[in-house]
Amino acid sequence: MGAKVTSNSAKLAVKRLRARKKPISFGEMGELTAQIRNVLSFEIGEIDFYCMSSVSSKFYNPADPLFGNDVELKIPKASNDISEAGKCFATGRYTAAVFHLMRAMEAAVQTISQEIGIENVEREWGKLLSDIATKIEVMPKGSARNSWSQIHANLYHVKQAWRNETMHPKATYTEEESREVFESMKSFMNNLASFVQ
């Protein structure tokens, strides 16, 4: 809690107890603990405490990665922003949660670009999406091309629906909207992870 005065009071009490020549009585022990308790009660008045529901704490401090182990292993650059999105969501910072999700999606776009053979992936989404589309166009027709086309289409929709609005200071998100983005990104990232080697 950062209650340094209380900590120092307790250390001083222990030091005095160890220096005693005779055992302490229950009455003396009661006085000593009362003094420390009083210091703590004054100090607590200067500390802000926050609590969260069990549902929120699962986002703040999850037992497993929020988007699952597959995404964690195959798109590691997104890991930190996914975690931060969870913390923001848990504390009611819904617009910030979406902002971090869009940063995580940027890592996903880079991963897709690398996976499909595009060099220089440290560019903006629009240019990478254009290069991805070009690569998909020259793929032989079939299920692989269809799957990559679907991923590209989903990325484009994310960019249009959320990314452009979020990265410019004109959109704010409610809890419901943020949860919708969160679930959509989770589903998309898990789908993407299944394509990443």
C-alpha positions as CSV (number, residue, x, y, z in Angstrom):
1,M,0.0,0.0,0.0
2,G,3.0,2.3,0.3
3,A,2.2,3.0,4.0
4,K,5.8,3.9,4.9
5,V,5.1,5.6,8.2
6,T,3.3,2.5,9.5
7,S,6.0,0.3,8.2
8,N,8.6,2.4,10.1
9,S,6.5,2.4,13.2
10,A,6.2,-1.4,13.1
11,K,10.0,-1.8,12.6
12,L,10.7,0.5,15.5
13,A,8.3,-1.5,17.7
14,V,10.1,-4.7,16.8
15,K,13.4,-3.2,17.5
16,R,12.2,-2.1,21.0
17,L,10.8,-5.5,21.7
18,R,14.0,-7.2,20.8
19,A,15.9,-4.8,23.1
20,R,13.7,-5.6,26.2
21,K,15.2,-7.4,29.1
22,K,11.9,-8.8,30.3
23,P,8.9,-10.4,28.5
24,I,6.2,-8.0,27.4
25,S,2.8,-8.2,29.1
26,F,-0.5,-8.5,27.2
27,G,-1.4,-5.0,28.2
28,E,1.8,-3.5,26.9
29,M,1.4,-5.5,23.7
30,G,-2.1,-4.2,23.3
31,E,-0.8,-0.6,23.7
32,L,1.9,-1.2,21.1
33,T,-0.4,-2.7,18.5
34,A,-2.9,0.1,19.2
35,Q,-0.3,2.7,18.4
36,I,0.6,1.0,15.1
37,R,-3.1,0.6,14.2
38,N,-3.7,4.3,14.8
39,V,-0.8,5.3,12.6
40,L,-2.1,3.0,9.9
41,S,-5.6,4.4,10.1
42,F,-4.3,7.9,9.7
43,E,-2.1,6.9,6.8
44,I,-4.8,4.9,5.1
45,G,-6.8,8.2,4.9
46,E,-4.1,9.4,2.5
47,I,-4.2,6.4,0.2
48,D,-6.8,5.8,-2.6
49,F,-8.1,2.2,-2.9
50,Y,-9.9,0.9,-5.9
51,C,-11.7,-2.4,-6.3
52,M,-13.1,-4.2,-9.3
53,S,-15.6,-6.9,-9.9
54,S,-14.5,-10.5,-10.4
55,V,-15.4,-10.1,-14.1
56,S,-13.2,-7.1,-14.5
57,S,-10.3,-8.7,-12.6
58,K,-10.3,-11.5,-15.3
59,F,-9.4,-8.8,-17.8
60,Y,-7.0,-7.0,-15.5
61,N,-5.1,-10.0,-14.3
62,P,-6.1,-13.0,-16.4
63,A,-5.0,-16.6,-15.6
64,D,-4.3,-17.2,-19.3
65,P,-3.5,-14.8,-22.2
66,L,-6.7,-12.9,-23.1
67,F,-6.7,-13.9,-26.7
68,G,-5.4,-17.4,-26.0
69,N,-2.1,-19.2,-26.2
70,D,-2.1,-19.5,-29.9
71,V,-2.2,-15.8,-30.5
72,E,0.3,-15.2,-27.7
73,L,2.8,-17.6,-29.4
74,K,2.3,-16.8,-33.0
75,I,1.7,-13.0,-32.8
76,P,4.0,-12.0,-29.9
77,K,4.3,-8.4,-30.9
78,A,0.6,-8.0,-30.1
79,S,0.9,-9.5,-26.6
80,N,1.6,-6.3,-24.6
81,D,-1.1,-4.3,-26.3
82,I,-3.7,-7.1,-25.8
83,S,-2.7,-7.2,-22.1
84,E,-3.0,-3.4,-21.8
85,A,-6.4,-3.4,-23.6
86,G,-7.6,-5.8,-20.9
87,K,-6.4,-3.6,-18.1
88,C,-8.0,-0.5,-19.7
89,F,-11.3,-2.4,-20.2
90,A,-11.2,-3.6,-16.6
91,T,-10.8,-0.1,-15.2
92,G,-13.4,1.5,-17.4
93,R,-11.1,3.1,-19.9
94,Y,-13.0,1.8,-22.9
95,T,-11.6,4.2,-25.5
96,A,-8.1,3.4,-24.3
97,A,-8.9,-0.3,-24.6
98,V,-9.8,0.1,-28.2
99,F,-6.7,2.1,-28.9
100,H,-4.5,-0.7,-27.6
101,L,-6.5,-3.2,-29.6
102,M,-5.8,-1.2,-32.7
103,R,-2.1,-1.3,-31.9
104,A,-2.3,-5.0,-31.5
105,M,-4.0,-5.2,-34.9
106,E,-1.0,-3.3,-36.3
107,A,1.2,-6.2,-35.1
108,A,-1.3,-8.6,-36.8
109,V,-1.0,-6.7,-40.1
110,Q,2.8,-6.9,-39.9
111,T,2.6,-10.6,-39.1
112,I,0.3,-11.2,-42.1
113,S,2.6,-9.2,-44.3
114,Q,5.6,-11.2,-43.3
115,E,3.7,-14.5,-43.6
116,I,2.7,-13.6,-47.2
117,G,6.2,-12.5,-48.2
118,I,6.1,-8.7,-48.0
119,E,9.3,-6.9,-47.0
120,N,9.5,-3.7,-45.0
121,V,6.5,-4.4,-42.8
122,E,7.1,-1.2,-40.7
123,R,4.8,0.8,-42.8
124,E,1.3,2.1,-42.4
125,W,-1.8,-0.1,-42.6
126,G,-3.0,1.3,-45.9
127,K,0.2,0.5,-47.8
128,L,0.5,-3.0,-46.3
129,L,-3.1,-3.8,-47.1
130,S,-2.5,-2.8,-50.7
131,D,0.6,-5.0,-50.9
132,I,-1.3,-7.9,-49.3
133,A,-4.1,-7.5,-51.9
134,T,-1.5,-7.6,-54.7
135,K,0.1,-10.8,-53.2
136,I,-3.3,-12.5,-52.9
137,E,-4.2,-11.6,-56.5
138,V,-1.3,-13.6,-57.9
139,M,-2.0,-16.7,-55.7
140,P,-3.5,-19.7,-57.4
141,K,-7.2,-20.1,-57.0
142,G,-8.3,-22.3,-54.2
143,S,-9.0,-22.5,-50.5
144,A,-5.7,-20.8,-49.4
145,R,-6.3,-17.8,-51.6
146,N,-9.9,-17.6,-50.4
147,S,-8.8,-17.7,-46.8
148,W,-6.2,-15.0,-47.3
149,S,-8.8,-12.9,-49.1
150,Q,-11.1,-13.2,-46.1
151,I,-8.4,-12.1,-43.8
152,H,-7.6,-9.2,-46.0
153,A,-11.3,-8.2,-46.1
154,N,-11.6,-8.4,-42.3
155,L,-8.5,-6.3,-41.9
156,Y,-9.9,-3.7,-44.3
157,H,-13.1,-3.6,-42.3
158,V,-11.3,-3.2,-39.0
159,K,-9.3,-0.3,-40.5
160,Q,-12.4,1.4,-41.8
161,A,-14.7,0.7,-38.8
162,W,-12.4,1.2,-35.9
163,R,-8.8,2.0,-36.6
164,N,-9.1,5.2,-38.5
165,E,-11.6,6.6,-36.0
166,T,-9.7,5.5,-32.9
167,M,-6.3,6.8,-34.0
168,H,-7.7,10.3,-34.5
169,P,-9.2,12.0,-31.5
170,K,-12.8,12.0,-32.5
171,A,-14.2,8.7,-31.4
172,T,-14.9,7.5,-27.9
173,Y,-16.2,4.1,-26.9
174,T,-18.8,2.8,-24.4
175,E,-18.3,-0.4,-22.5
176,E,-20.6,-2.2,-24.9
177,E,-18.8,-0.9,-28.0
178,S,-15.4,-1.7,-26.5
179,R,-16.5,-5.2,-25.6
180,E,-17.7,-5.7,-29.2
181,V,-14.3,-4.6,-30.6
182,F,-12.6,-6.8,-28.0
183,E,-14.5,-9.9,-29.0
184,S,-14.2,-9.1,-32.7
185,M,-10.4,-8.7,-32.4
186,K,-10.1,-11.9,-30.4
187,S,-12.0,-13.9,-33.0
188,F,-10.0,-12.4,-35.8
189,M,-6.6,-12.8,-34.2
190,N,-7.4,-16.5,-33.4
191,N,-8.3,-17.0,-37.0
192,L,-5.1,-15.3,-38.1
193,A,-3.0,-17.3,-35.7
194,S,-4.2,-20.5,-37.4
195,F,-2.5,-19.3,-40.7
196,V,0.8,-18.3,-39.1
197,Q,3.5,-20.9,-39.2
